[in-house]
Amino acid sequence: MGLTMRRLRAGLLGIALAAVAVVGVAAPASAHDELIGSTPASGEQLDAAPVEVVLTYSAAIATEGAAVTVVDAEGTEWAAGEHVIETNTLSFPLKADMPEAGYLIEWRVVSSDGHPISGTIPFAVGDAEPLTEAPTDATPTQPAGSDASLTLAITGIAFGVVVIGLVVILVLARRKRANGPANQD
């Protein structure tokens, strides 16, 4: 009985350590990436309309799942093209002839740890006040199947495999114990 129990305990300990490793690697980081700078800056009052927006993050961002809008108080979209992501920087052009008005940049990206992060950046052109709240129909959308969803799915599958492994080991140990001492090492 001694050798079999030691093997069982060693196997359970190994599985427990594997489970901790899987959950520890897939668990959310204690500090997520963040926006560390933007052009235009938050609350900035510009004399002339910018030609592009540049957002800089504390770490690399995923190329999938990024969404950005630049709107005025009427909900008019001023982003003029596709955004470009280069490591930790997202940039995109703006339409020409932006009038004097308040604007709001709304952004959402997937950070290096697989979690979506988002925020807003108000700014103004001319004597207008920065726009602090976007019209309700101007919120950026994130495509389905983002990296964050993939991370959650992989974590769930890994956890399920560990649980099934524990159940199988326990069932086998009980069967072996039920068969009596004659079958033990």
Residue frames as a rotation matrix with the C-alpha (Angstrom) as fourth column:
MET 1
0.567 0.824 0.000 0.00
0.824 -0.567 0.000 0.00
0.000 0.000 -1.000 0.00
GLY 2
0.327 -0.485 -0.811 2.87
0.346 -0.737 0.580 2.41
-0.879 -0.471 -0.073 0.77
LEU 3
-0.715 -0.684 0.149 4.43
0.358 -0.174 0.918 2.47
-0.601 0.709 0.368 -2.70
THR 4
-0.327 0.686 0.650 1.06
0.900 0.015 0.437 2.82
0.290 0.727 -0.622 -4.48
MET 5
0.663 0.589 -0.461 -0.03
0.718 -0.674 0.171 5.69
-0.210 -0.445 -0.870 -2.24
ARG 6
-0.059 -0.763 -0.644 3.30
0.248 -0.636 0.731 7.46
-0.967 -0.117 0.227 -2.81
ARG 7
-0.817 -0.209 0.538 2.86
0.550 0.001 0.835 7.13
-0.175 0.978 0.114 -6.56
LEU 8
0.121 0.952 0.281 -0.72
0.947 -0.195 0.255 8.37
0.297 0.235 -0.925 -6.33
ARG 9
0.615 0.071 -0.786 0.30
0.510 -0.795 0.327 11.34
-0.601 -0.602 -0.525 -4.20
ALA 10
-0.467 -0.851 -0.240 3.22
0.261 -0.391 0.882 12.14
-0.845 0.349 0.405 -6.52
GLY 11
-0.630 0.305 0.714 0.89
0.763 0.075 0.642 11.97
0.142 0.949 -0.280 -9.53
LEU 12
0.487 0.869 -0.088 -1.71
0.863 -0.464 0.198 14.21
0.131 -0.172 -0.976 -7.87
LEU 13
0.304 -0.474 -0.827 0.99
0.364 -0.744 0.560 16.66
-0.881 -0.471 -0.054 -6.80
GLY 14
-0.745 -0.612 0.266 2.30
0.437 -0.146 0.887 16.77
-0.504 0.778 0.376 -10.38
ILE 15
-0.246 0.745 0.620 -1.16
0.878 -0.100 0.468 17.43
0.411 0.659 -0.630 -11.76
ALA 16
0.645 0.473 -0.600 -1.81
0.715 -0.650 0.256 20.10
-0.269 -0.594 -0.758 -9.13
LEU 17
-0.141 -0.786 -0.602 1.46
0.273 -0.616 0.739 21.83
-0.951 -0.060 0.302 -10.02
ALA 18
-0.793 -0.082 0.604 0.59
0.607 -0.017 0.794 21.62
-0.055 0.996 0.064 -13.72
ALA 19
0.224 0.958 0.181 -2.83
0.931 -0.265 0.250 23.13
0.287 0.113 -0.951 -13.00
VAL 20
0.515 -0.112 -0.850 -1.26
0.469 -0.792 0.390 25.99
-0.717 -0.599 -0.356 -11.05
ALA 21
-0.585 -0.807 -0.082 1.19
0.318 -0.321 0.892 26.59
-0.746 0.496 0.444 -13.90
VAL 22
-0.542 0.452 0.708 -1.57
0.800 0.020 0.600 26.62
0.257 0.892 -0.372 -16.53
VAL 23
0.561 0.817 -0.135 -3.82
0.814 -0.514 0.271 28.92
0.152 -0.262 -0.953 -14.52
GLY 24
0.283 -0.532 -0.798 -0.89
0.458 -0.656 0.600 31.13
-0.843 -0.535 0.058 -13.50
VAL 25
-0.777 -0.586 0.230 0.24
0.449 -0.260 0.855 31.63
-0.441 0.768 0.465 -17.09
ALA 26
-0.495 0.657 0.569 -3.27
0.678 -0.118 0.726 32.27
0.544 0.745 -0.387 -18.35
ALA 27
0.194 0.595 -0.780 -4.41
0.939 -0.342 -0.027 34.40
-0.283 -0.727 -0.625 -15.41
PRO 28
0.788 0.151 0.597 -4.83
0.386 -0.876 -0.289 38.13
0.479 0.459 -0.748 -15.96
ALA 29
-0.336 -0.942 0.029 -1.79
0.667 -0.260 -0.698 40.24
0.665 -0.215 0.715 -15.29
SER 30
-0.018 0.324 -0.946 -1.93
0.939 -0.319 -0.127 42.47
-0.342 -0.891 -0.299 -12.26
ALA 31
-0.082 -0.033 -0.996 -1.16
-0.072 -0.997 0.039 45.54
-0.994 0.075 0.079 -14.35
HIS 32
0.506 0.337 0.794 -2.58
0.740 0.304 -0.600 45.88
-0.444 0.891 -0.095 -17.85
ASP 33
-0.607 -0.649 0.458 -0.98
0.795 -0.508 0.333 47.90
0.017 0.566 0.824 -20.59
GLU 34
0.297 0.704 -0.646 -2.15
0.638 -0.649 -0.414 51.48
-0.710 -0.289 -0.642 -20.90
LEU 35
0.621 -0.051 0.782 -2.24
0.616 -0.585 -0.527 54.47
0.484 0.809 -0.332 -23.21
ILE 36
0.112 -0.665 -0.739 0.83
0.879 -0.280 0.385 56.58
-0.463 -0.692 0.553 -22.40
GLY 37
-0.578 -0.299 -0.760 0.50
0.018 -0.935 0.355 59.34
-0.816 0.192 0.545 -24.99
SER 38
0.170 0.653 0.738 -1.53
0.887 0.225 -0.403 60.72
-0.429 0.724 -0.541 -27.85
THR 39
-0.840 -0.263 -0.475 -1.45
0.005 -0.879 0.477 63.30
-0.543 0.398 0.739 -30.59
PRO 40
-0.075 -0.061 0.995 -3.62
-0.362 -0.928 -0.084 65.26
0.929 -0.367 0.048 -30.13
ALA 41
-0.919 -0.305 -0.251 -3.28
0.141 0.340 -0.930 65.09
0.369 -0.890 -0.269 -26.35
SER 42
-0.150 0.896 -0.419 -6.27
0.942 0.257 0.214 64.76
0.299 -0.363 -0.883 -24.04
GLY 43
0.461 0.483 -0.745 -7.98
0.712 -0.702 -0.015 68.13
-0.530 -0.523 -0.667 -23.63
GLU 44
-0.592 -0.804 -0.063 -5.72
0.589 -0.484 0.647 69.80
-0.550 0.345 0.760 -26.19
GLN 45
0.601 0.675 -0.428 -6.95
0.224 -0.656 -0.721 72.98
-0.768 0.337 -0.545 -27.88
LEU 46
-0.285 -0.732 0.619 -5.57
0.801 0.173 0.574 73.08
-0.527 0.659 0.537 -31.44
ASP 47
-0.312 0.120 -0.943 -5.36
-0.320 -0.947 -0.014 76.15
-0.894 0.297 0.334 -33.66
ALA 48
-0.214 0.186 -0.959 -5.61
-0.970 0.079 0.232 74.00
0.118 0.979 0.163 -36.80
ALA 49
0.787 0.588 0.187 -7.16
-0.597 0.802 -0.006 70.60
-0.153 -0.107 0.982 -37.45
PRO 50
-0.167 -0.856 0.490 -4.75
-0.528 0.497 0.689 67.66
-0.833 -0.144 -0.534 -37.16
VAL 51
-0.033 0.092 -0.995 -4.09
-0.972 0.227 0.053 65.48
0.231 0.969 0.082 -40.20
GLU 52
-0.053 0.016 -0.998 -3.73
-0.038 0.999 0.018 62.27
0.998 0.039 -0.052 -38.19
VAL 53
0.689 0.206 0.695 -4.15
-0.709 -0.007 0.705 60.75
0.150 -0.978 0.142 -34.74
VAL 54
-0.135 -0.767 -0.628 -1.31
-0.224 0.641 -0.734 58.85
0.965 0.042 -0.258 -33.08
LEU 55
0.771 0.386 0.507 -1.89
-0.594 0.148 0.790 56.74
0.230 -0.911 0.344 -29.93
THR 56
-0.209 -0.919 -0.335 1.09
-0.475 0.395 -0.786 55.30
0.855 -0.005 -0.519 -28.03
TYR 57
0.836 0.547 -0.041 0.75
-0.294 0.509 0.809 52.42
0.463 -0.665 0.586 -25.54
SER 58
0.430 -0.669 0.606 3.03
-0.849 -0.072 0.523 51.09
-0.306 -0.740 -0.599 -22.79
ALA 59
-0.417 -0.535 0.735 3.58
-0.162 0.839 0.519 47.79
-0.894 0.098 -0.437 -24.67
ALA 60
-0.981 0.026 -0.194 2.87
-0.186 0.178 0.966 46.17
0.060 0.984 -0.170 -28.01
ILE 61
-0.164 0.979 0.124 -0.79
-0.625 -0.006 -0.781 45.96
-0.763 -0.206 0.612 -29.03
ALA 62
-0.327 0.130 0.936 -2.47
0.473 0.880 0.043 43.28
-0.818 0.457 -0.349 -31.13
THR 63
-0.969 -0.018 -0.245 -3.15
-0.202 -0.508 0.837 44.01
-0.139 0.861 0.489 -34.78
GLU 64
-0.505 0.848 -0.158 -6.55
0.416 0.400 0.816 42.32
0.756 0.347 -0.555 -34.44
GLY 65
0.044 0.687 -0.726 -9.43
0.980 0.110 0.164 43.81
0.192 -0.719 -0.668 -32.48
ALA 66
-0.773 -0.344 -0.533 -8.48
0.469 -0.876 -0.115 47.49
-0.427 -0.339 0.839 -32.67
ALA 67
0.121 0.831 0.542 -11.31
0.943 -0.267 0.199 50.00
0.310 0.487 -0.816 -33.15
VAL 68
-0.668 -0.372 -0.644 -11.11
0.554 -0.827 -0.096 53.79
-0.497 -0.421 0.759 -33.26
THR 69
0.281 0.706 0.649 -13.52
0.912 -0.408 0.049 56.62
0.300 0.578 -0.759 -33.99
VAL 70
-0.850 -0.352 -0.392 -13.16
0.446 -0.877 -0.179 60.40
-0.280 -0.327 0.903 -34.02
VAL 71
-0.082 0.928 0.365 -16.51
0.927 -0.064 0.370 62.16
0.367 0.368 -0.854 -33.79
ASP 72
-0.873 -0.027 0.487 -17.92
-0.089 -0.973 -0.213 65.63
0.480 -0.229 0.847 -33.32
ALA 73
-0.786 0.580 0.215 -21.05
-0.345 -0.123 -0.930 66.56
-0.513 -0.806 0.297 -31.33
GLU 74
0.105 0.856 -0.506 -23.32
-0.969 -0.025 -0.244 65.63
-0.222 0.516 0.827 -34.26
GLY 75
0.460 0.027 0.887 -21.79
-0.157 0.986 0.051 62.14
-0.874 -0.163 0.458 -34.52
THR 76
0.887 -0.213 -0.409 -19.91
-0.428 -0.047 -0.903 62.83
0.173 0.976 -0.133 -37.76
GLU 77
0.702 -0.671 0.237 -17.00
0.473 0.689 0.550 60.42
-0.533 -0.274 0.801 -38.14
TRP 78
0.807 -0.442 -0.392 -13.70
-0.552 -0.800 -0.235 62.14
-0.210 0.406 -0.890 -39.00
ALA 79
-0.076 -0.812 0.579 -11.35
-0.154 0.584 0.797 59.15
-0.985 -0.028 -0.169 -39.32
ALA 80
0.351 0.200 -0.915 -10.40
-0.844 -0.357 -0.401 58.97
-0.406 0.913 0.043 -43.00
GLY 81
0.174 -0.347 -0.921 -8.80
-0.700 0.614 -0.364 55.59
0.692 0.709 -0.136 -43.45
GLU 82
0.714 0.032 -0.700 -7.54
0.264 0.913 0.310 52.37
0.649 -0.406 0.644 -41.96
HIS 83
0.788 -0.483 0.383 -5.52
-0.585 -0.391 0.711 52.49
-0.194 -0.784 -0.590 -38.78
VAL 84
0.377 -0.775 -0.507 -1.91
-0.160 0.485 -0.860 51.29
0.912 0.405 0.059 -38.81
ILE 85
0.949 -0.117 0.293 -0.39
-0.275 0.151 0.950 49.46
-0.156 -0.982 0.111 -35.85
GLU 86
0.293 -0.928 -0.231 3.37
-0.117 0.205 -0.972 49.37
0.949 0.312 -0.049 -35.41
THR 87
-0.613 -0.516 -0.598 4.32
0.406 0.444 -0.799 47.56
0.678 -0.733 -0.063 -32.18
ASN 88
-0.425 0.425 -0.800 2.94
0.859 -0.089 -0.504 49.93
-0.285 -0.901 -0.327 -29.49
THR 89
-0.731 0.139 -0.668 1.67
-0.191 -0.982 0.005 52.73
-0.655 0.131 0.744 -31.75
LEU 90
-0.115 0.765 0.634 -1.68
0.913 0.333 -0.237 53.06
-0.392 0.551 -0.736 -33.51
SER 91
-0.657 -0.088 -0.748 -2.11
-0.099 -0.974 0.202 55.83
-0.747 0.207 0.632 -36.08
PHE 92
-0.152 0.629 0.762 -4.71
0.944 0.322 -0.078 56.79
-0.294 0.708 -0.643 -38.66
PRO 93
-0.916 -0.199 0.349 -5.46
0.338 -0.852 0.400 59.76
0.218 0.484 0.847 -40.96
LEU 94
-0.279 0.838 -0.469 -8.26
0.446 -0.319 -0.836 62.26
-0.850 -0.443 -0.285 -40.46
LYS 95
0.320 0.491 0.810 -10.50
0.947 -0.176 -0.268 63.84
0.011 0.853 -0.521 -43.08
ALA 96
-0.769 -0.579 0.270 -9.41
0.602 -0.798 0.005 67.23
0.213 0.167 0.963 -44.37
ASP 97
-0.580 0.487 0.653 -11.26
-0.160 -0.854 0.495 70.42
0.799 0.183 0.573 -43.51
MET 98
-0.205 0.483 -0.851 -12.33
0.924 0.382 -0.006 69.53
0.322 -0.788 -0.524 -39.98
PRO 99
0.254 0.363 0.896 -14.27
0.157 -0.930 0.332 72.59
0.954 0.057 -0.293 -38.77
GLU 100
-0.738 -0.359 0.571 -13.75
-0.454 -0.362 -0.814 74.40
0.499 -0.860 0.104 -35.49
ALA 101
0.476 0.876 -0.075 -15.48
-0.539 0.358 0.762 72.08
0.695 -0.322 0.643 -33.03
GLY 102
-0.047 -0.398 0.916 -15.02
-0.917 0.382 0.118 69.75
-0.397 -0.834 -0.383 -30.11
TYR 103
0.212 0.022 -0.977 -14.04
-0.641 0.758 -0.122 66.17
0.738 0.652 0.174 -30.95
LEU 104
0.363 -0.103 0.926 -13.73
-0.792 0.489 0.365 62.89
-0.490 -0.866 0.096 -29.13
ILE 105
-0.280 -0.498 -0.821 -11.40
-0.720 0.675 -0.163 60.02
0.635 0.545 -0.547 -29.97
GLU 106
0.533 0.388 0.752 -12.77
-0.759 0.612 0.223 56.70
-0.374 -0.689 0.621 -28.72
TRP 107
-0.121 -0.689 -0.715 -10.33
-0.826 0.469 -0.312 53.81
0.550 0.553 -0.626 -28.90
ARG 108
0.671 0.202 0.714 -10.24
-0.569 0.758 0.320 50.13
-0.476 -0.621 0.623 -28.03
VAL 109
0.095 -0.703 -0.705 -7.29
-0.803 0.364 -0.471 47.78
0.588 0.611 -0.530 -28.53
VAL 110
0.959 0.045 -0.281 -6.13
0.099 0.872 0.479 44.37
0.267 -0.487 0.832 -27.34
SER 111
0.563 -0.773 0.292 -3.08
-0.824 -0.499 0.268 44.80
-0.061 -0.392 -0.918 -25.13
SER 112
-0.243 -0.806 -0.540 -0.01
-0.793 0.485 -0.368 42.56
0.559 0.338 -0.757 -25.00
ASP 113
-0.863 -0.059 0.501 -1.57
-0.405 0.673 -0.619 40.41
-0.300 -0.737 -0.605 -22.26
GLY 114
-0.855 0.517 0.031 -4.62
0.405 0.630 0.663 39.67
0.323 0.580 -0.748 -24.44
HIS 115
-0.216 0.803 -0.556 -7.05
0.831 -0.148 -0.536 41.91
-0.513 -0.578 -0.635 -22.59
PRO 116
0.068 0.302 0.951 -9.05
0.765 -0.627 0.144 44.63
0.640 0.718 -0.274 -24.30
ILE 117
-0.401 -0.150 -0.904 -8.38
0.712 -0.672 -0.205 48.14
-0.576 -0.726 0.376 -23.05
SER 118
0.026 0.493 0.870 -10.22
0.871 -0.438 0.222 51.29
0.491 0.752 -0.441 -24.10
GLY 119
-0.310 -0.094 -0.946 -10.55
0.696 -0.700 -0.158 54.98
-0.648 -0.708 0.282 -23.47
THR 120
0.671 0.522 0.527 -11.45
0.734 -0.567 -0.373 58.40
0.104 0.637 -0.764 -24.80
ILE 121
-0.504 -0.802 -0.320 -9.44
0.775 -0.584 0.243 61.48
-0.382 -0.126 0.916 -25.69
PRO 122
0.671 0.742 -0.022 -11.29
0.670 -0.618 -0.410 64.80
-0.318 0.261 -0.912 -25.96
PHE 123
-0.586 -0.786 -0.196 -9.76
0.629 -0.594 0.501 67.63
-0.510 0.171 0.843 -27.99
ALA 124
0.569 0.779 -0.264 -10.90
0.450 -0.563 -0.693 70.76
-0.688 0.276 -0.671 -29.82
VAL 125
-0.397 -0.580 0.712 -10.07
0.916 -0.301 0.266 72.73
0.060 0.757 0.650 -32.94
GLY 126
-0.296 0.233 0.926 -10.29
0.223 -0.926 0.304 76.50
0.929 0.296 0.222 -32.70
ASP 127
-0.676 0.050 0.735 -12.22
-0.598 -0.620 -0.508 78.18
0.430 -0.783 0.450 -29.89
ALA 128
0.343 0.864 -0.368 -14.57
-0.458 0.496 0.738 75.22
0.820 -0.085 0.566 -29.31
GLU 129
0.133 -0.203 0.970 -14.62
-0.953 0.243 0.181 73.18
-0.273 -0.948 -0.162 -26.12
PRO 130
-0.847 -0.433 -0.309 -13.29
-0.496 0.853 0.163 69.59
0.193 0.291 -0.937 -26.22
LEU 131
0.192 0.929 -0.315 -16.11
-0.710 0.353 0.609 67.06
0.678 0.107 0.727 -26.60
THR 132
-0.574 -0.452 0.683 -16.32
-0.817 0.367 -0.444 64.96
-0.050 -0.813 -0.580 -23.43
GLU 133
-0.300 0.525 0.796 -19.11
-0.072 0.820 -0.568 62.59
-0.951 -0.228 -0.208 -24.44
ALA 134
-0.982 -0.096 -0.165 -19.80
-0.174 0.096 0.980 61.07
-0.078 0.991 -0.111 -27.84
PRO 135
-0.065 0.977 -0.205 -23.24
-0.994 -0.045 0.102 60.72
0.090 0.210 0.973 -29.37
THR 136
0.178 0.189 0.966 -24.63
-0.600 0.799 -0.046 57.26
-0.780 -0.571 0.256 -28.53
ASP 137
0.939 0.240 0.247 -24.29
0.031 0.657 -0.753 55.93
-0.343 0.715 0.609 -32.09
ALA 138
0.664 -0.730 -0.161 -20.56
-0.583 -0.371 -0.723 56.73
0.468 0.574 -0.672 -32.36
THR 139
0.472 -0.487 0.735 -19.08
-0.639 0.385 0.666 54.01
-0.607 -0.784 -0.130 -30.13
PRO 140
-0.276 -0.633 -0.724 -16.31
-0.941 0.332 0.069 51.95
0.197 0.700 -0.687 -31.77
THR 141
0.824 0.539 0.176 -17.04
-0.559 0.824 0.090 48.29
-0.097 -0.172 0.980 -32.28
GLN 142
-0.289 -0.916 0.279 -14.63
-0.824 0.386 0.414 45.43
-0.487 -0.111 -0.866 -31.78
PRO 143
-0.079 0.244 -0.966 -14.66
-0.796 0.568 0.209 42.54
0.600 0.786 0.150 -34.24
ALA 144
0.833 0.397 0.385 -15.81
-0.546 0.705 0.453 39.17
-0.091 -0.587 0.804 -32.95
GLY 145
0.862 -0.495 -0.111 -13.15
0.463 0.858 -0.223 36.61
0.206 0.141 0.968 -32.17
SER 146
0.643 -0.654 0.400 -10.63
-0.595 -0.754 -0.277 38.95
0.483 -0.060 -0.874 -30.61
ASP 147
-0.272 -0.861 -0.430 -7.41
-0.184 0.485 -0.855 37.76
0.945 -0.154 -0.290 -29.00
ALA 148
-0.612 0.102 0.784 -9.03
-0.789 -0.132 -0.599 38.18
0.042 -0.986 0.161 -25.56
SER 149
0.519 0.850 0.089 -11.74
-0.846 0.526 -0.090 35.66
-0.123 -0.028 0.992 -26.49
LEU 150
0.475 -0.439 -0.762 -9.09
-0.258 0.759 -0.598 33.25
0.841 0.481 0.247 -27.72
THR 151
-0.619 -0.737 0.271 -7.15
-0.436 0.036 -0.899 33.55
0.653 -0.675 -0.343 -24.45
LEU 152
-0.227 0.627 0.745 -10.30
-0.936 0.070 -0.344 32.80
-0.268 -0.776 0.572 -22.44
ALA 153
0.740 0.525 -0.420 -11.12
-0.642 0.738 -0.208 29.79
0.200 0.424 0.883 -24.60
ILE 154
0.075 -0.807 -0.586 -7.62
-0.181 0.567 -0.804 28.33
0.981 0.166 -0.104 -24.27
THR 155
-0.699 -0.303 0.647 -7.65
-0.648 -0.113 -0.753 28.89
0.302 -0.946 -0.117 -20.51
GLY 156
0.190 0.881 0.433 -11.02
-0.944 0.284 -0.165 27.13
-0.268 -0.378 0.886 -20.20
ILE 157
0.721 0.027 -0.693 -9.88
-0.402 0.830 -0.386 24.16
0.565 0.557 0.609 -22.28
ALA 158
-0.323 -0.927 -0.191 -6.62
-0.251 0.279 -0.927 23.80
0.912 -0.252 -0.322 -20.31
PHE 159
-0.550 0.195 0.812 -8.50
-0.834 -0.089 -0.544 23.94
-0.034 -0.977 0.212 -17.00
GLY 160
0.558 0.830 -0.019 -10.96
-0.826 0.552 -0.114 21.31
-0.084 0.079 0.993 -18.24
VAL 161
0.395 -0.504 -0.768 -8.13
-0.250 0.746 -0.618 18.97
0.884 0.436 0.169 -19.27
VAL 162
-0.676 -0.676 0.292 -6.53
-0.434 0.045 -0.900 19.29
0.595 -0.735 -0.324 -15.82
VAL 163
-0.191 0.695 0.693 -9.84
-0.940 0.073 -0.332 18.56
-0.281 -0.715 0.640 -14.06
ILE 164
0.753 0.463 -0.467 -10.50
-0.607 0.764 -0.220 15.52
0.255 0.449 0.856 -16.26
GLY 165
-0.044 -0.867 -0.497 -6.97
-0.251 0.491 -0.834 14.26
0.967 0.088 -0.239 -15.55
LEU 166
-0.711 -0.177 0.681 -7.54
-0.684 -0.050 -0.728 14.53
0.163 -0.983 -0.085 -11.80
VAL 167
0.287 0.908 0.306 -10.85
-0.916 0.353 -0.191 12.67
-0.282 -0.225 0.933 -12.05
VAL 168
0.624 -0.103 -0.775 -9.27
-0.418 0.793 -0.442 9.85
0.660 0.600 0.452 -14.09
ILE 169
-0.473 -0.874 -0.109 -6.42
-0.305 0.279 -0.910 9.43
0.826 -0.397 -0.399 -11.59
LEU 170
-0.542 0.326 0.775 -8.81
-0.826 -0.035 -0.563 9.35
-0.156 -0.945 0.288 -8.63
VAL 171
0.589 0.797 -0.136 -11.10
-0.806 0.567 -0.170 6.80
-0.058 0.209 0.976 -10.32
LEU 172
0.355 -0.538 -0.764 -8.15
-0.270 0.724 -0.635 4.55
0.895 0.432 0.112 -11.19
ALA 173
-0.695 -0.630 0.347 -6.81
-0.479 0.046 -0.876 4.79
0.536 -0.776 -0.334 -7.63
ARG 174
-0.136 0.734 0.665 -10.18
-0.933 0.131 -0.336 3.80
-0.334 -0.666 0.667 -6.17
ARG 175
0.730 0.392 -0.560 -10.49
-0.605 0.752 -0.263 0.86
0.318 0.531 0.786 -8.55
LYS 176
-0.085 -0.863 -0.497 -7.03
-0.234 0.502 -0.832 -0.34
0.969 0.045 -0.244 -7.64
ARG 177
-0.738 -0.129 0.662 -7.79
-0.657 -0.080 -0.749 0.02
0.150 -0.988 -0.026 -3.94
ALA 178
0.239 0.935 0.262 -11.10
-0.940 0.291 -0.180 -1.84
-0.244 -0.204 0.948 -4.38
ASN 179
0.541 -0.085 -0.837 -9.34
-0.464 0.800 -0.381 -4.78
0.702 0.594 0.393 -6.04
GLY 180
0.998 -0.058 -0.014 -7.45
0.042 0.503 0.863 -5.43
-0.043 -0.862 0.505 -2.81
PRO 181
0.505 -0.863 0.025 -3.86
-0.601 -0.331 0.727 -5.73
-0.619 -0.382 -0.686 -1.64
ALA 182
0.325 -0.391 0.861 -3.01
0.447 0.866 0.224 -8.60
-0.833 0.312 0.456 -4.02
ASN 183
0.615 -0.018 0.788 -2.79
0.776 -0.159 -0.610 -6.19
0.136 0.987 -0.084 -6.98
GLN 184
0.962 -0.269 -0.039 -0.56
-0.252 -0.937 0.242 -3.60
-0.102 -0.223 -0.970 -5.32
ASP 185
0.453 -0.875 -0.172 3.20
-0.220 0.077 -0.973 -3.21
0.864 0.479 -0.157 -5.92
